């Protein structure tokens, strides 16, 4: 049985990370995933400095809790929400 998908906060962009092995740092995995997605252009060109700022402002969330750049990730699916970047593919926003 799969755990339920947590609700995405309104006005946020969700990126789903599906890891086949655990990762030591969230920031490294997240910047790569953001650059490889095509749903949000602003996030696809995000600099490392801007990502660091988003972490500092607690706008990067996992299960609605503030994440840190050094957060480790377990193998499997992790839903990361970035506050302040509405998903342009979501008609409700």
C-alpha positions as CSV (number, residue, x, y, z in Angstrom):
1,X,0.0,0.0,0.0
2,X,1.3,3.4,-1.0
3,X,1.3,6.3,1.5
4,X,-1.2,9.1,0.6
5,X,0.0,12.0,-1.4
6,X,0.2,15.1,0.8
7,X,-1.9,18.1,-0.3
8,X,0.0,20.7,-2.3
9,X,-0.1,24.2,-0.7
10,X,-2.0,26.8,-2.7
11,X,0.3,29.0,-4.7
12,X,3.1,26.5,-4.8
13,X,4.9,24.4,-7.4
14,X,5.3,20.7,-6.7
15,X,8.2,18.7,-8.0
16,X,8.1,14.9,-7.4
17,X,11.4,13.3,-6.8
18,X,11.6,9.5,-7.4
19,X,14.9,8.2,-6.2
20,X,16.2,4.7,-6.8
21,X,18.9,5.2,-4.1
22,X,19.0,7.5,-1.1
23,X,20.5,11.0,-1.6
24,X,22.7,12.8,0.8
25,X,21.5,16.4,0.0
26,X,18.2,17.8,-1.1
27,X,19.6,20.9,-2.7
28,X,21.7,19.0,-5.2
29,X,18.9,16.7,-6.3
30,X,16.3,19.6,-6.3
31,X,18.3,22.0,-8.5
32,X,18.8,19.2,-11.1
33,X,15.1,18.2,-11.1
34,X,14.0,21.9,-11.4
35,X,16.3,22.4,-14.4
36,X,15.0,19.3,-16.1
37,X,11.3,20.2,-15.7
38,X,9.4,22.3,-18.2
39,X,6.2,23.3,-16.4
40,X,7.7,26.4,-14.7
41,X,10.3,28.4,-16.7
42,X,11.3,30.6,-13.8
43,X,12.2,27.5,-11.7
44,X,14.0,25.8,-14.7
45,X,16.6,28.7,-14.8
46,X,16.8,29.1,-11.0
47,X,20.4,29.8,-9.8
48,X,22.0,28.0,-6.8
49,X,22.0,31.3,-4.9
50,X,18.3,31.8,-5.5
51,X,17.6,28.2,-4.4
52,X,19.7,28.9,-1.2
53,X,17.5,32.0,-0.6
54,X,14.3,30.0,-0.9
55,X,15.6,27.5,1.7
56,X,16.6,30.4,4.0
57,X,13.1,31.9,3.7
58,X,11.6,28.4,4.4
59,X,9.8,28.3,1.1
60,X,11.0,24.8,0.2
61,X,8.7,22.3,1.9
62,X,8.4,18.6,2.3
63,X,5.1,17.4,3.9
64,X,4.4,21.1,4.7
65,X,7.5,21.3,6.8
66,X,10.5,23.6,6.0
67,X,13.3,21.7,4.4
68,X,17.0,22.4,4.6
69,X,19.6,22.2,1.8
70,X,21.3,19.4,3.6
71,X,18.2,17.4,4.2
72,X,18.8,13.8,3.2
73,X,16.3,11.9,1.0
74,X,15.2,8.3,1.3
75,X,14.9,6.0,-1.6
76,X,11.4,6.3,-3.2
77,X,9.1,9.2,-3.9
78,X,9.4,12.6,-2.2
79,X,7.1,15.5,-2.9
80,X,8.8,18.9,-2.7
81,X,6.7,22.1,-2.7
82,X,8.1,25.5,-3.5
83,X,6.0,28.3,-2.1
84,X,5.4,31.4,-4.1
85,X,5.7,29.7,-7.5
86,X,2.1,28.8,-8.6
87,X,1.9,25.8,-11.0
88,X,1.0,27.3,-14.4
89,X,-0.6,24.0,-15.4
90,X,-3.1,24.1,-12.5
91,X,-6.3,25.7,-13.6
92,X,-7.3,26.4,-10.0
93,X,-4.5,29.0,-9.6
